[in-house]
Each structure stands twice: as structure tokens, then as C-alpha cells.
Amino acid sequence: MLQPLEFLKTRRSISAPFLAEPGPDPGQLAEILTVGTRVPDHGKLTPWRFILFRGERRRQAGDALAGLFAAKNPAAAEKQIEDERVRLARAPLVIAVVSKAAPHPKIPEVEQLLSAGNAAMNIVLAAHALCFAAQWTTGWIAYDEDAGRLLGLAAGERFVGFIHIGTPTALPGGRPRPAVSDVVSEWQPPV
């Protein structure tokens, strides 16, 4: 078993097209979602929720997205429309993380949004801990109001991202990471 810091250093995203069955079973999914809820939450507002896309519902959502995309993009090529049709069906499980950040007298909305972002990252880490791979995506569906309604957003909600989870069929690629010295500075008093 990896030590905690080594575990964190080994997390890599694997693109959704390279995530296959099996996905998490019900017990594993419960663990992933539980870990997703274990995040900083100033004021105990629970300013996030999760929407699951699995089984045939992934394809039904994809059909609806393809129709919406085609209506919004009449000149779209059939390949683009098909890409939308399978957007949520590439991996066995997709967990949409939804921010419910709202005005509050003491808790800034940005803190609530960051809590939702932490929930998304915890879901990614929990999947990794269970030997699955994950990819956190957004894309146009995360920002389009019509897509949001179609995928289950209520008024005032927005997507933080879509976490695709499955068994990896490819090795994770490496990518350059910033040198710590390039992103860290010591605070200095103003001159």
C-alpha cells in the first residue's frame, strides 16, 4: 500500500474514452460519495450536491445533449453531434458536482464554490484510492443554461465539473508540472 503522500503524487487523470467497465460497484460508489462530502464547509451549508449518470441514463442524457447541441449549432457536422451523444457515456460512471453557492450573510459565495471544488477533488481522490481512474471535465455543458436544465440543475445552481470514473485501459500520461520554486514565494512586508 502506498503511503499517503506517495498516493497523492501518483494521481493522474486518464481521459474518459480510456475508462472502461467495471466501474464502481454500489459499495464503492457509496465510499466515493462519502469521501466527496468530507470537505471544508464553512457554516455547514452543504453548498453542493451530486448527480449520477450511469447505465442507460448516460445514453439518454447524451441523446438529449446531442439534440440540444444540434439545435444550437445547425451547421454542426454529424461527428460533432455524435461526440455529444457519447459525452456522458464514455466511462461507466459520471458524477456531476453541482455548486449551490448562494448569497449568505456570513459565508461568501466563493467559499461555497470552493467547497464544491473540494468535493469534486475528493471524489477524484477516492476513485484513485479504490484503483479506478478519473477525469474531471467541464466543457460547454457545464456553462450552458439549457444544458444545465436538461441535466438537472435547479435555479441558481451551476456545474463545478463532471467526474468520469472507470477502470483504466491506458497508462496515465505524464505532463510537465511546475517547479515548486516557480509557484511559491515568501511573504515580504510592504516597502
C-alpha positions as CSV (number, residue, x, y, z in Angstrom):
1,M,0.0,0.0,0.0
2,L,1.2,3.5,-0.9
3,Q,2.0,5.9,1.9
4,P,-0.4,8.9,1.8
5,L,2.0,11.4,0.2
6,E,3.1,8.8,-2.4
7,F,-0.6,8.0,-3.1
8,L,-1.3,11.7,-3.7
9,K,1.7,12.0,-6.0
10,T,0.6,9.1,-8.2
11,R,-2.9,10.5,-9.0
12,R,-3.2,11.2,-12.7
13,S,-6.1,11.9,-15.0
14,I,-7.0,9.4,-17.7
15,S,-9.2,10.6,-20.5
16,A,-12.8,9.4,-20.4
17,P,-12.5,7.4,-23.6
18,F,-9.9,5.2,-21.8
19,L,-12.2,4.4,-18.8
20,A,-14.0,1.1,-19.2
21,E,-16.1,-1.3,-17.2
22,P,-16.1,-2.2,-14.5
23,G,-17.0,0.9,-12.7
24,P,-17.5,1.2,-9.0
25,D,-20.0,-1.2,-7.5
26,P,-22.7,0.1,-5.1
27,G,-20.4,-0.2,-2.1
28,Q,-17.5,1.5,-3.8
29,L,-19.8,4.3,-5.1
30,A,-21.1,4.9,-1.6
31,E,-17.5,5.2,-0.4
32,I,-16.6,7.6,-3.2
33,L,-19.7,9.8,-2.5
34,T,-19.0,9.7,1.3
35,V,-15.4,10.9,0.7
36,G,-16.9,13.6,-1.6
37,T,-18.8,15.0,1.3
38,R,-15.8,15.2,3.7
39,V,-14.7,18.7,2.7
40,P,-14.3,22.1,4.3
41,D,-17.7,23.7,4.5
42,H,-17.8,27.0,6.4
43,G,-21.1,27.4,8.1
44,K,-22.1,23.7,7.4
45,L,-24.2,24.9,4.4
46,T,-23.6,21.8,2.2
47,P,-23.4,24.1,-0.8
48,W,-23.1,21.3,-3.3
49,R,-24.8,18.1,-4.5
50,F,-24.1,15.3,-6.9
51,I,-25.9,14.0,-9.9
52,L,-25.1,10.5,-11.1
53,F,-25.1,9.4,-14.7
54,R,-24.8,5.6,-15.1
55,G,-26.2,2.7,-17.0
56,E,-28.7,3.6,-19.8
57,R,-29.3,7.0,-18.3
58,R,-25.8,8.1,-19.6
59,R,-27.0,7.4,-23.2
60,Q,-30.4,9.1,-22.6
61,A,-28.6,12.2,-21.3
62,G,-26.3,12.0,-24.3
63,D,-29.2,11.8,-26.8
64,A,-30.8,14.9,-25.2
65,L,-27.4,16.7,-25.3
66,A,-26.9,15.8,-28.9
67,G,-30.4,17.2,-29.8
68,L,-29.6,20.4,-27.9
69,F,-26.2,20.8,-29.5
70,A,-27.7,20.3,-33.0
71,A,-30.4,22.9,-32.3
72,K,-27.8,25.4,-31.1
73,N,-25.3,24.6,-33.9
74,P,-27.3,24.0,-37.1
75,A,-24.1,23.7,-39.1
76,A,-22.6,21.1,-36.9
77,A,-21.1,18.0,-38.5
78,E,-22.6,14.6,-37.7
79,K,-19.3,13.7,-35.9
80,Q,-19.7,16.7,-33.6
81,I,-23.3,15.7,-32.8
82,E,-22.2,12.1,-32.2
83,D,-19.5,13.3,-29.8
84,E,-22.2,15.0,-27.8
85,R,-24.3,11.8,-27.8
86,V,-21.5,9.8,-26.1
87,R,-20.1,12.7,-24.0
88,L,-21.5,11.1,-20.7
89,A,-21.3,7.5,-21.9
90,R,-17.6,7.0,-22.3
91,A,-16.9,6.0,-18.7
92,P,-19.1,3.6,-16.7
93,L,-19.9,6.4,-14.2
94,V,-20.1,10.2,-14.4
95,I,-20.7,12.2,-11.2
96,A,-21.7,15.8,-11.8
97,V,-20.7,18.0,-9.0
98,V,-23.1,20.9,-8.6
99,S,-22.5,24.1,-6.7
100,K,-25.4,25.5,-4.8
101,A,-23.5,28.6,-3.7
102,A,-25.9,31.4,-2.8
103,P,-25.7,34.8,-1.0
104,H,-25.3,34.3,2.7
105,P,-24.8,37.0,5.4
106,K,-21.6,35.4,6.7
107,I,-20.3,32.9,4.1
108,P,-19.0,34.4,0.8
109,E,-20.2,32.6,-2.3
110,V,-16.6,32.0,-3.3
111,E,-16.1,29.9,-0.2
112,Q,-19.2,27.9,-1.0
113,L,-17.9,27.4,-4.6
114,L,-14.5,26.3,-3.3
115,S,-16.2,23.7,-1.1
116,A,-17.9,22.2,-4.2
117,G,-14.5,22.2,-5.9
118,N,-13.1,20.3,-2.9
119,A,-15.9,17.8,-3.1
120,A,-15.0,17.2,-6.8
121,M,-11.3,16.7,-6.0
122,N,-12.2,14.3,-3.1
123,I,-14.3,12.3,-5.5
124,V,-11.3,12.0,-7.9
125,L,-9.0,11.0,-5.0
126,A,-11.5,8.4,-3.6
127,A,-11.8,6.9,-7.1
128,H,-8.0,6.7,-7.2
129,A,-7.8,5.1,-3.7
130,L,-10.2,2.4,-5.0
131,C,-7.9,1.7,-8.0
132,F,-10.2,3.4,-10.5
133,A,-9.1,6.2,-12.8
134,A,-11.0,9.5,-13.2
135,Q,-11.1,12.6,-15.3
136,W,-12.7,15.9,-14.2
137,T,-14.1,17.7,-17.2
138,T,-16.3,20.8,-17.9
139,G,-17.0,21.7,-21.5
140,W,-19.8,23.7,-22.9
141,I,-22.4,21.7,-20.9
142,A,-21.0,23.0,-17.7
143,Y,-21.8,26.6,-18.7
144,D,-24.8,26.4,-20.9
145,E,-28.1,27.2,-19.1
146,D,-30.2,25.0,-21.4
147,A,-27.8,22.1,-20.9
148,G,-27.9,22.7,-17.2
149,R,-31.6,22.5,-17.0
150,L,-31.6,19.4,-19.2
151,L,-29.1,17.7,-17.0
152,G,-30.9,18.5,-13.7
153,L,-29.7,21.9,-12.4
154,A,-32.2,23.9,-10.4
155,A,-32.3,27.7,-10.5
156,G,-29.1,29.3,-9.0
157,E,-27.1,26.1,-9.4
158,R,-24.1,25.5,-11.6
159,F,-21.8,22.7,-12.5
160,V,-18.3,22.5,-11.0
161,G,-17.5,19.6,-13.2
162,F,-18.2,16.1,-14.4
163,I,-16.1,13.3,-12.9
164,H,-15.8,10.4,-15.3
165,I,-14.8,7.2,-13.4
166,G,-13.9,3.7,-14.6
167,T,-11.2,1.1,-15.0
168,P,-8.2,2.5,-16.9
169,T,-7.5,0.9,-20.3
170,A,-4.4,3.0,-20.9
171,L,-1.5,4.2,-18.7
172,P,-1.7,7.7,-17.5
173,G,0.4,10.2,-19.4
174,G,2.8,12.4,-17.7
175,R,2.8,16.2,-18.2
176,P,5.1,18.9,-17.0
177,R,4.3,20.1,-13.5
178,P,5.5,23.5,-12.3
179,A,8.6,23.6,-10.2
180,V,7.6,24.3,-6.7
181,S,10.1,27.2,-6.6
182,D,8.2,28.8,-9.5
183,V,4.9,28.9,-7.7
184,V,6.0,29.6,-4.1
185,S,7.2,32.8,-2.6
186,E,7.8,34.1,1.0
187,W,5.7,37.0,2.1
188,Q,7.6,40.2,2.4
189,P,6.3,43.2,4.3
190,P,5.4,46.2,2.0
191,V,8.1,48.6,1.4
